[in-house]
Amino acid sequence: MNQVLDLRHLEWDALKEVANIGAGHAATALNQLTNRRVMIDVPNVKICPIEEAAAAVGNEQGIVAAVLMQVFGDLTGRSLMMFDKSCAMQLVDMLLGREAGVTRILGDIERSTLKETANILTGAYLNGLSSLLGLMLIPSVPSLAVDVCSAVLSTSYLNFGSERGVVIVLDTRFRFDPGEMGMSGHFVLLPDASSLKVILRAVRVR
């Protein structure tokens, strides 16, 4: 945990740059998926113990749609692409060409759409991190959970067992054309202990 405290003081700007690049890749992907002009606000970067992840996201008891993927390659761990349920339904409307507010439930088609979209967005984040840090990152097949945020971010769901690591949370605000409601997404990276050291080394040489 001392490494994280050191990172907060010494490499914060570099980590924000990494987050910005990843979010920019995700915004480009979302632009292509929705056929809308997408702008992003500079991501808010948070690093905390896994036990504090739900509080860091800021919606502990809210319902979220979260797509979990394993990460392999030079880094190993897990990643989550999370949207509040209302934002997830808004995104589904855009992706399926529906009028705003039409989607009220997340059925099979809606869940499949979210998984594929989150798969693309996660790949965009990971590609941004990969190109900037010079690391090979390979995501697994995605799985979707729609549940209370604190449950999704629990160690049992994430299959951490007795391991207690840290999470890196990138809060990103996506903005569309004037008159359209924006949305917030959370990209959560949960590196294994050895992979956190790899990230710190990569950031420090920048």
ZIQUI-V815204 format. One record per run of one state. SS is the DSSP state (helix for helix, strand for strand, loop for the rest). FROM is the first residue (numbers start at 1). TO is the last residue. If there is no record, write none. Layout:
# ZIQUI-V815204
SS	FROM	TO
SS	FROM	TO
This chain:
# ZIQUI-V815204
loop	1	1
helix	2	10
loop	11	11
helix	12	34
loop	35	38
strand	39	40
loop	41	43
strand	44	49
helix	50	57
loop	58	62
strand	63	73
loop	74	76
strand	77	84
helix	85	95
loop	96	107
helix	108	133
loop	134	136
strand	137	139
loop	140	142
strand	143	148
helix	149	152
loop	153	165
strand	166	175
loop	176	182
strand	183	191
loop	192	192
helix	193	204
loop	205	206
